[in-house]
Amino acid sequence: MKTMKRLLLTIQIVAALTSSTFGQAVTRGTVSGRVTNSSGAAVAKALIVVTSDVAPSYKSNVTCNDNGEFSVSEVPGGPVTASVVNANGVVRASAKATLTNNPPTAVVSIQIPAGK
């Protein structure tokens, strides 16, 4: 009888841990930032590619506004990379950040080195 109670208790604990761990949805949030050149001036209309280390298939492209600012929503939580790319897709500069749950945002500053 004691063995049966222990077995049932163990099953209940495992079930509770499994549902709380695997039942959580991946948090999505917003990555925003600003792109500047080596002099600190805003880089207007730069092409930004945001990728996620957690969801390797995730990729979002966005163009900066006239002030060099950008924002991408619905990015999977966790480590992310925002890269400035040229027309051929070659990375000119990038910055890493971590999209956390509270709040689900990450802000990056990307500076393009001289000559890139």
KOLGU-193251 format. One record per atom (N, C-alpha, C, O): z, y, x negated. Coordinates in steps of 0.02 Angstrom, whole numbers, always signed. Example, Ala and Ser with C-alpha at 12.3 -4.5 7.8 and 13.67 -1.06 7.14 Angstrom:
<nodes>
{up = +390, north = -284, east = -660}
{up = +390, north = -225, east = -615}
{up = +390, north = -165, east = -660}
{up = +423, north = -166, east = -712}
{up = +354, north = -112, east = -642}
{up = +357, north = -53, east = -684}
{up = +394, north = +2, east = -645}
{up = +402, north = +57, east = -670}
</nodes>
This chain:
<nodes>
{up = +0, north = -60, east = -41}
{up = +0, north = +0, east = +0}
{up = +0, north = +63, east = -43}
{up = -36, north = +111, east = -29}
{up = +42, north = +63, east = -98}
{up = +44, north = +121, east = -142}
{up = -23, north = +131, east = -176}
{up = -45, north = +188, east = -186}
{up = -54, north = +76, east = -195}
{up = -119, north = +80, east = -229}
{up = -171, north = +111, east = -183}
{up = -212, north = +152, east = -206}
{up = -170, north = +93, east = -119}
{up = -217, north = +120, east = -71}
{up = -206, north = +194, east = -61}
{up = -254, north = +232, east = -56}
{up = -143, north = +216, east = -58}
{up = -128, north = +288, east = -50}
{up = -152, north = +327, east = -111}
{up = -179, north = +382, east = -104}
{up = -141, north = +300, east = -171}
{up = -164, north = +334, east = -232}
{up = -240, north = +339, east = -233}
{up = -268, north = +390, east = -252}
{up = -273, north = +285, east = -213}
{up = -346, north = +285, east = -211}
{up = -372, north = +339, east = -163}
{up = -418, north = +376, east = -179}
{up = -342, north = +341, east = -104}
{up = -363, north = +391, east = -54}
{up = -349, north = +462, east = -79}
{up = -390, north = +507, east = -69}
{up = -292, north = +473, east = -111}
{up = -276, north = +538, east = -139}
{up = -326, north = +557, east = -194}
{up = -348, north = +614, east = -196}
{up = -342, north = +510, east = -236}
{up = -391, north = +524, east = -289}
{up = -459, north = +542, east = -260}
{up = -491, north = +588, east = -284}
{up = -480, north = +506, east = -209}
{up = -545, north = +521, east = -177}
{up = -544, north = +590, east = -146}
{up = -593, north = +627, east = -151}
{up = -489, north = +609, east = -114}
{up = -483, north = +675, east = -83}
{up = -487, north = +730, east = -137}
{up = -519, north = +781, east = -126}
{up = -453, north = +720, east = -193}
{up = -453, north = +770, east = -246}
{up = -523, north = +778, east = -275}
{up = -547, north = +834, east = -285}
{up = -556, north = +722, east = -289}
{up = -624, north = +724, east = -316}
{up = -671, north = +758, east = -267}
{up = -713, north = +799, east = -287}
{up = -665, north = +743, east = -203}
{up = -708, north = +773, east = -152}
{up = -696, north = +849, east = -149}
{up = -744, north = +887, east = -142}
{up = -633, north = +869, east = -152}
{up = -618, north = +941, east = -150}
{up = -646, north = +977, east = -210}
{up = -674, north = +1031, east = -203}
{up = -638, north = +949, east = -269}
{up = -664, north = +980, east = -330}
{up = -740, north = +983, east = -330}
{up = -769, north = +1033, east = -350}
{up = -771, north = +930, east = -308}
{up = -844, north = +928, east = -306}
{up = -872, north = +979, east = -258}
{up = -921, north = +1013, east = -275}
{up = -844, north = +985, east = -200}
{up = -871, north = +1033, east = -151}
{up = -859, north = +1105, east = -172}
{up = -900, north = +1148, east = -157}
{up = -804, north = +1118, east = -206}
{up = -792, north = +1187, east = -227}
{up = -834, north = +1206, east = -287}
{up = -851, north = +1265, east = -296}
{up = -851, north = +1158, east = -329}
{up = -891, north = +1172, east = -388}
{up = -965, north = +1175, east = -371}
{up = -999, north = +1223, east = -390}
{up = -990, north = +1124, east = -336}
{up = -1061, north = +1121, east = -324}
{up = -1082, north = +1157, east = -260}
{up = -1142, north = +1166, east = -248}
{up = -1035, north = +1176, east = -219}
{up = -1051, north = +1209, east = -156}
{up = -1064, north = +1284, east = -165}
{up = -1084, north = +1317, east = -118}
{up = -1053, north = +1310, east = -225}
{up = -1062, north = +1381, east = -236}
{up = -1135, north = +1397, east = -248}
{up = -1169, north = +1364, east = -287}
{up = -1159, north = +1448, east = -213}
{up = -1228, north = +1470, east = -223}
{up = -1231, north = +1511, east = -287}
{up = -1182, north = +1543, east = -307}
{up = -1289, north = +1510, east = -318}
{up = -1299, north = +1551, east = -377}
{up = -1300, north = +1623, east = -356}
{up = -1338, north = +1642, east = -312}
{up = -1257, north = +1664, east = -386}
{up = -1254, north = +1734, east = -370}
{up = -1317, north = +1769, east = -396}
{up = -1341, north = +1754, east = -450}
{up = -1342, north = +1813, east = -356}
{up = -1399, north = +1854, east = -377}
{up = -1377, north = +1926, east = -378}
{up = -1334, north = +1947, east = -340}
{up = -1408, north = +1964, east = -422}
{up = -1388, north = +2033, east = -428}
{up = -1444, north = +2076, east = -454}
{up = -1503, north = +2057, east = -451}
{up = -1426, north = +2134, east = -480}
{up = -1474, north = +2184, east = -501}
{up = -1467, north = +2199, east = -576}
{up = -1412, north = +2208, east = -601}
{up = -1524, north = +2200, east = -610}
{up = -1526, north = +2221, east = -680}
{up = -1562, north = +2288, east = -681}
{up = -1618, north = +2294, east = -655}
{up = -1530, north = +2338, east = -710}
{up = -1561, north = +2404, east = -714}
{up = -1552, north = +2430, east = -784}
{up = -1512, north = +2405, east = -824}
{up = -1591, north = +2482, east = -800}
{up = -1584, north = +2510, east = -867}
{up = -1631, north = +2567, east = -879}
{up = -1664, north = +2594, east = -834}
{up = -1635, north = +2586, east = -943}
{up = -1676, north = +2642, east = -965}
{up = -1708, north = +2625, east = -1031}
{up = -1677, north = +2595, east = -1075}
{up = -1771, north = +2645, east = -1039}
{up = -1808, north = +2633, east = -1100}
{up = -1819, north = +2699, east = -1135}
{up = -1841, north = +2749, east = -1105}
{up = -1803, north = +2700, east = -1200}
{up = -1813, north = +2760, east = -1241}
{up = -1851, north = +2742, east = -1304}
{up = -1855, north = +2684, east = -1324}
{up = -1878, north = +2794, east = -1336}
{up = -1911, north = +2783, east = -1401}
{up = -1861, north = +2794, east = -1457}
{up = -1802, north = +2805, east = -1443}
{up = -1883, north = +2790, east = -1519}
{up = -1837, north = +2796, east = -1575}
{up = -1804, north = +2865, east = -1580}
{up = -1753, north = +2873, east = -1614}
{up = -1834, north = +2914, east = -1546}
{up = -1804, north = +2982, east = -1546}
{up = -1757, north = +2992, east = -1487}
{up = -1724, north = +3044, east = -1482}
{up = -1752, north = +2942, east = -1443}
{up = -1707, north = +2947, east = -1386}
{up = -1740, north = +2975, east = -1323}
{up = -1707, north = +2983, east = -1272}
{up = -1805, north = +2990, east = -1327}
{up = -1841, north = +3015, east = -1268}
{up = -1860, north = +2957, east = -1222}
{up = -1873, north = +2902, east = -1244}
{up = -1860, north = +2972, east = -1157}
{up = -1878, north = +2921, east = -1107}
{up = -1950, north = +2898, east = -1116}
{up = -1994, north = +2938, east = -1133}
{up = -1961, north = +2833, east = -1105}
{up = -2028, north = +2805, east = -1108}
{up = -2050, north = +2791, east = -1036}
{up = -2028, north = +2743, east = -1004}
{up = -2094, north = +2834, east = -1011}
{up = -2119, north = +2827, east = -942}
{up = -2169, north = +2771, east = -936}
{up = -2207, north = +2757, east = -983}
{up = -2168, north = +2738, east = -879}
{up = -2217, north = +2687, east = -861}
{up = -2219, north = +2626, east = -907}
{up = -2269, north = +2591, east = -910}
{up = -2164, north = +2612, east = -942}
{up = -2160, north = +2552, east = -984}
{up = -2156, north = +2490, east = -940}
{up = -2124, north = +2492, east = -888}
{up = -2189, north = +2437, east = -961}
{up = -2187, north = +2374, east = -924}
{up = -2126, north = +2334, east = -947}
{up = -2118, north = +2320, east = -1007}
{up = -2084, north = +2314, east = -900}
{up = -2022, north = +2277, east = -913}
{up = -2029, north = +2207, east = -884}
{up = -2053, north = +2198, east = -828}
{up = -2008, north = +2157, east = -923}
{up = -2006, north = +2088, east = -899}
{up = -1933, north = +2066, east = -903}
{up = -1902, north = +2068, east = -956}
{up = -1905, north = +2045, east = -845}
{up = -1836, north = +2021, east = -843}
{up = -1838, north = +1945, east = -834}
{up = -1871, north = +1920, east = -789}
{up = -1801, north = +1910, east = -878}
{up = -1797, north = +1837, east = -874}
{up = -1724, north = +1816, east = -871}
{up = -1679, north = +1854, east = -890}
{up = -1712, north = +1755, east = -848}
{up = -1645, north = +1728, east = -841}
{up = -1637, north = +1666, east = -885}
{up = -1681, north = +1623, east = -886}
{up = -1581, north = +1663, east = -922}
{up = -1566, north = +1603, east = -962}
{up = -1544, north = +1545, east = -917}
{up = -1551, north = +1487, east = -935}
{up = -1516, north = +1562, east = -858}
{up = -1490, north = +1511, east = -812}
{up = -1547, north = +1479, east = -772}
{up = -1547, north = +1418, east = -761}
{up = -1596, north = +1519, east = -752}
{up = -1653, north = +1494, east = -714}
{up = -1716, north = +1508, east = -755}
{up = -1748, north = +1560, east = -745}
{up = -1734, north = +1463, east = -801}
{up = -1790, north = +1476, east = -846}
{up = -1856, north = +1493, east = -812}
{up = -1899, north = +1525, east = -842}
{up = -1865, north = +1471, east = -750}
{up = -1928, north = +1486, east = -715}
{up = -1929, north = +1557, east = -686}
{up = -1981, north = +1580, east = -662}
{up = -1871, north = +1591, east = -687}
{up = -1868, north = +1658, east = -658}
{up = -1898, north = +1710, east = -706}
{up = -1883, north = +1710, east = -766}
{up = -1942, north = +1752, east = -679}
{up = -1973, north = +1805, east = -718}
{up = -1993, north = +1860, east = -669}
{up = -2025, north = +1846, east = -618}
{up = -1975, north = +1921, east = -684}
{up = -1993, north = +1977, east = -640}
{up = -2020, north = +2034, east = -682}
{up = -1990, north = +2053, east = -733}
{up = -2076, north = +2062, east = -662}
{up = -2107, north = +2119, east = -696}
{up = -2096, north = +2182, east = -655}
{up = -2101, north = +2181, east = -594}
{up = -2082, north = +2236, east = -690}
{up = -2073, north = +2300, east = -657}
{up = -2095, north = +2355, east = -705}
{up = -2093, north = +2345, east = -766}
{up = -2116, north = +2412, east = -679}
{up = -2136, north = +2468, east = -720}
{up = -2083, north = +2523, east = -715}
{up = -2059, north = +2538, east = -660}
{up = -2066, north = +2553, east = -771}
{up = -2017, north = +2608, east = -772}
{up = -2045, north = +2668, east = -734}
{up = -2106, north = +2676, east = -728}
{up = -2000, north = +2710, east = -710}
{up = -2021, north = +2772, east = -679}
{up = -2033, north = +2824, east = -734}
{up = -2031, north = +2808, east = -793}
{up = -2045, north = +2886, east = -715}
{up = -2059, north = +2940, east = -764}
{up = -2000, north = +2955, east = -810}
{up = -2009, north = +2985, east = -863}
{up = -1940, north = +2935, east = -790}
{up = -1880, north = +2946, east = -831}
{up = -1862, north = +2886, east = -874}
{up = -1810, north = +2884, east = -906}
{up = -1907, north = +2835, east = -874}
{up = -1894, north = +2775, east = -914}
{up = -1845, north = +2727, east = -882}
{up = -1821, north = +2681, east = -915}
{up = -1830, north = +2738, east = -818}
{up = -1780, north = +2696, east = -783}
{up = -1814, north = +2640, east = -744}
{up = -1870, north = +2648, east = -720}
{up = -1778, north = +2584, east = -738}
{up = -1804, north = +2527, east = -700}
{up = -1746, north = +2492, east = -665}
{up = -1688, north = +2500, east = -684}
{up = -1763, north = +2452, east = -615}
{up = -1714, north = +2413, east = -579}
{up = -1749, north = +2351, east = -550}
{up = -1802, north = +2357, east = -520}
{up = -1717, north = +2293, east = -558}
{up = -1743, north = +2231, east = -532}
{up = -1687, north = +2198, east = -492}
{up = -1633, north = +2186, east = -519}
{up = -1700, north = +2182, east = -429}
{up = -1649, north = +2149, east = -388}
{up = -1664, north = +2075, east = -379}
{up = -1718, north = +2052, east = -397}
{up = -1616, north = +2039, east = -353}
{up = -1621, north = +1966, east = -340}
{up = -1629, north = +1926, east = -404}
{up = -1664, north = +1874, east = -405}
{up = -1598, north = +1949, east = -458}
{up = -1599, north = +1913, east = -522}
{up = -1543, north = +1861, east = -522}
{up = -1487, north = +1878, east = -504}
{up = -1557, north = +1798, east = -541}
{up = -1503, north = +1748, east = -544}
{up = -1447, north = +1769, east = -591}
{up = -1460, north = +1798, east = -644}
{up = -1385, north = +1754, east = -572}
{up = -1328, north = +1772, east = -613}
{up = -1326, north = +1737, east = -679}
{up = -1357, north = +1684, east = -688}
{up = -1290, north = +1767, east = -727}
{up = -1284, north = +1738, east = -793}
{up = -1320, north = +1781, east = -845}
{up = -1337, north = +1838, east = -831}
{up = -1333, north = +1752, east = -904}
{up = -1366, north = +1789, east = -957}
{up = -1439, north = +1806, east = -938}
{up = -1476, north = +1763, east = -913}
{up = -1458, north = +1868, east = -950}
{up = -1526, north = +1891, east = -936}
{up = -1553, north = +1930, east = -996}
{up = -1515, north = +1954, east = -1038}
{up = -1619, north = +1934, east = -999}
{up = -1652, north = +1974, east = -1051}
{up = -1702, north = +2021, east = -1018}
{up = -1741, north = +2000, east = -976}
{up = -1699, north = +2084, east = -1037}
{up = -1748, north = +2133, east = -1013}
{up = -1789, north = +2153, east = -1074}
{up = -1762, north = +2175, east = -1125}
{up = -1855, north = +2144, east = -1069}
{up = -1899, north = +2158, east = -1126}
{up = -1952, north = +2209, east = -1107}
{up = -1978, north = +2209, east = -1051}
{up = -1968, north = +2252, east = -1155}
{up = -2025, north = +2298, east = -1148}
{up = -2083, north = +2261, east = -1180}
{up = -2080, north = +2241, east = -1237}
{up = -2137, north = +2254, east = -1141}
{up = -2196, north = +2219, east = -1167}
{up = -2257, north = +2265, east = -1165}
{up = -2261, north = +2311, east = -1124}
{up = -2305, north = +2252, east = -1210}
{up = -2367, north = +2292, east = -1209}
{up = -2416, north = +2259, east = -1160}
{up = -2399, north = +2209, east = -1128}
{up = -2475, north = +2287, east = -1154}
{up = -2525, north = +2262, east = -1107}
{up = -2544, north = +2190, east = -1119}
{up = -2567, north = +2155, east = -1073}
{up = -2536, north = +2165, east = -1181}
{up = -2553, north = +2096, east = -1198}
{up = -2493, north = +2049, east = -1190}
{up = -2499, north = +1989, east = -1204}
{up = -2436, north = +2075, east = -1167}
{up = -2377, north = +2034, east = -1157}
{up = -2334, north = +2025, east = -1219}
{up = -2287, north = +1985, east = -1218}
{up = -2350, north = +2060, east = -1273}
{up = -2311, north = +2056, east = -1334}
{up = -2248, north = +2098, east = -1327}
{up = -2251, north = +2156, east = -1307}
{up = -2191, north = +2069, east = -1344}
{up = -2127, north = +2104, east = -1338}
{up = -2121, north = +2158, east = -1390}
{up = -2130, north = +2145, east = -1450}
{up = -2107, north = +2219, east = -1368}
{up = -2098, north = +2276, east = -1413}
{up = -2023, north = +2286, east = -1429}
{up = -2005, north = +2305, east = -1485}
{up = -1981, north = +2273, east = -1380}
{up = -1908, north = +2279, east = -1387}
{up = -1875, north = +2243, east = -1329}
{up = -1906, north = +2235, east = -1276}
{up = -1813, north = +2222, east = -1337}
{up = -1777, north = +2189, east = -1283}
{up = -1703, north = +2200, east = -1288}
{up = -1677, north = +2221, east = -1340}
{up = -1668, north = +2185, east = -1234}
{up = -1595, north = +2190, east = -1232}
{up = -1569, north = +2133, east = -1188}
{up = -1600, north = +2115, east = -1138}
{up = -1512, north = +2106, east = -1208}
{up = -1480, north = +2053, east = -1170}
{up = -1419, north = +2080, east = -1134}
{up = -1387, north = +2127, east = -1158}
{up = -1403, north = +2049, east = -1078}
{up = -1344, north = +2067, east = -1039}
{up = -1323, north = +2006, east = -999}
{up = -1359, north = +1956, east = -996}
{up = -1265, north = +2009, east = -968}
{up = -1242, north = +1955, east = -925}
{up = -1230, north = +1983, east = -856}
{up = -1191, north = +2030, east = -846}
{up = -1263, north = +1952, east = -808}
{up = -1256, north = +1971, east = -738}
{up = -1197, north = +1932, east = -711}
{up = -1200, north = +1871, east = -704}
{up = -1143, north = +1967, east = -695}
{up = -1081, north = +1934, east = -673}
{up = -1074, north = +1940, east = -597}
{up = -1112, north = +1975, east = -564}
{up = -1023, north = +1907, east = -571}
{up = -1012, north = +1907, east = -499}
{up = -980, north = +1972, east = -473}
{up = -991, north = +1990, east = -415}
{up = -943, north = +2006, east = -514}
{up = -905, north = +2062, east = -488}
{up = -910, north = +2122, east = -534}
{up = -874, north = +2123, east = -583}
{up = -951, north = +2170, east = -522}
{up = -1004, north = +2171, east = -471}
{up = -1065, north = +2135, east = -497}
{up = -1072, north = +2126, east = -558}
{up = -1110, north = +2114, east = -453}
{up = -1169, north = +2078, east = -476}
{up = -1223, north = +2125, east = -504}
{up = -1278, north = +2129, east = -477}
{up = -1206, north = +2159, east = -558}
{up = -1253, north = +2205, east = -589}
{up = -1248, north = +2200, east = -665}
{up = -1196, north = +2181, east = -693}
{up = -1302, north = +2218, east = -698}
{up = -1303, north = +2223, east = -770}
{up = -1346, north = +2284, east = -787}
{up = -1399, north = +2294, east = -758}
{up = -1322, north = +2325, east = -834}
{up = -1359, north = +2384, east = -855}
{up = -1375, north = +2377, east = -930}
{up = -1332, north = +2361, east = -971}
{up = -1439, north = +2388, east = -946}
{up = -1461, north = +2381, east = -1015}
{up = -1495, north = +2445, east = -1038}
{up = -1523, north = +2483, east = -998}
{up = -1491, north = +2457, east = -1102}
{up = -1527, north = +2512, east = -1134}
{up = -1574, north = +2481, east = -1185}
{up = -1552, north = +2443, east = -1229}
{up = -1637, north = +2497, east = -1180}
{up = -1686, north = +2469, east = -1226}
{up = -1717, north = +2526, east = -1266}
{up = -1746, north = +2572, east = -1237}
{up = -1711, north = +2522, east = -1332}
{up = -1743, north = +2573, east = -1374}
{up = -1800, north = +2540, east = -1413}
{up = -1791, north = +2490, east = -1448}
{up = -1859, north = +2570, east = -1406}
{up = -1918, north = +2545, east = -1441}
{up = -1918, north = +2574, east = -1511}
{up = -1920, north = +2635, east = -1519}
{up = -1916, north = +2533, east = -1563}
{up = -1916, north = +2558, east = -1632}
{up = -1982, north = +2595, east = -1647}
{up = -2034, north = +2581, east = -1616}
{up = -1979, north = +2641, east = -1694}
{up = -2039, north = +2677, east = -1716}
{up = -2091, north = +2627, east = -1739}
{up = -2075, north = +2578, east = -1772}
{up = -2154, north = +2640, east = -1722}
{up = -2208, north = +2597, east = -1743}
{up = -2221, north = +2538, east = -1699}
{up = -2266, north = +2498, east = -1713}
{up = -2183, north = +2529, east = -1646}
{up = -2194, north = +2472, east = -1601}
{up = -2226, north = +2499, east = -1539}
{up = -2240, north = +2461, east = -1493}
</nodes>
